[in-house]
Amino acid sequence: MHPTAPPLRRPLSDRLLVRRAHGGLVSMGALFAVGLEALRFTREVRTWFWEFVDQCAFLIRVTTLPVIMIALPLGATVALQVGDLAGQLGAQSATGGAVIVGLVREVAPIAAALIIAGAGGSAMTSDMGARRIREELSAMEVMAVNPVHRLVTPRMWAASLVSTMLASLVIMSGAVGGFFFNVVLQGVTPGAYFDGALGLLRISDLFVTLLKAWLFGMISALVACHMGMNCAQSPIGVGRAVTRATVVAFMLIFAFNYVITTIYFLAFPPEV
């Protein structure tokens, strides 16, 4: 009889890859479980309203100026580049439409969410990590207070609201920057600048933009809180959690943006 063959073992690199993929799926499942738990407690507004107000004030304070400083030169740069190309094609009056449509459809929700994730999200992760180090989260659980309900729910709704307002601010600031360079420096009439945008935009574009900004802000806050509440109990662990939260939030924002934009363009093809 032939001896029993030894069982085949996967290479070490394959085992590490499988382990990391399994850990990533488990972490993603835990992230969405925290989000659903936070949304489930939304109806108890009286218990988290003032924390929501404080978080809104904090996010507005740390994100408004950076968003304006980003949107103004961004709109001006797009106007200069598109205006130069459109001038060579004899369609310089279409620059305003290209600038504002790009701002409304793609730039505004992503820029607002990235600022929320970078400036506000890092502060949320640090705050949650500090609470974990000081055992405040465990103390809340001992007192029968759910940390997700009391801390994550108001931060998610605050980030979503502020992100939606920031998206509107990005559109206005970018349009002002594009208007200055396209009208003042390149000689396009104001009527032609805005007429091109109004001819290409639809009401549904604005609704989808605000929906994306709202969703991206909520995702940014959820990732920040989850990473901070599960970081290693050391200052180094908090720092790593901040970096990890920012990277994961950026990845999820771009992934959801691709999915939403694809579905929207399939449902409502752009008009020519």
C-alpha positions, 0 to 999 in steps of 0.5 A: 500500500502506498503511504498516505501523502502529507497534506498540501500546505499553502505558501506563507505569502498566500496564508498571509494574504488570506489572513489579511483579507479575512481581517479586512472583511471582519473589520468592514463588517464591524464598521457597518455594524457600528453604523447601523447601531448608531442610526438605530438610536437616531430617534432618541434625539433628546439624549444627543442633541447638544453633543450634535450642536457642539460637533457641528460648531467644531466642524464648521470652525475647522473646515470652512476656511480650508474649503474656501481656500481650496475651492477658489483656486480650484475653480480658477485653475479649471477656468484657466485650463478649460478657457484656454482650450475652449478659446482655441476651439472657438467656444470660450463661452462654454468655460463657465458651463464646464467649471460649474458642472464639474464643481456640482457633479464631482468636485463639491461632494468629494472636496467637502468629504475629504476636508471632513475626513482630514480635518474633522475626522482626525480630531474625532479619532483622536478624541475617541482614542483618548477616551479609550486610553482613559477607560471612559468608554468602558466606564460608560458601558459599566453605567449602562450607557452605550458609547455608540449611541451617546458619542457616534450618533451625534458625530455622524449626523453632525458630519453629514450636515456640515458636509452638505453645507460645505458642498454648497460652499465649494460650488459657490467659491469655485464658481466665484474663482472661475468667474474672476479668471474667465470673465475678468482676465479672459474677457468672457461676458458674465451672461455667457459664463452662467448661461453655459452652466444653466444649460447643462445642469439639471435639478437632479444633479444638485440633488445627487450632489447633496446626497453624496455629500451627506453620505460621504460626511456620515461615512467619514465620521463613522470611520473616524469614530470606529477607528478611535474606539478600537485603537491600541491603548497607547499614544502610538496606537492613537496616532496609527488609528488617525492615519488608518481612519483617514486612508480608509475614509478616502478609499470608501468615499472614492468607491461610493462616489464611483458607484453612485455616479455610475448608477446616476449616469445609467439612470439619467444619461447626460444631455448633449 
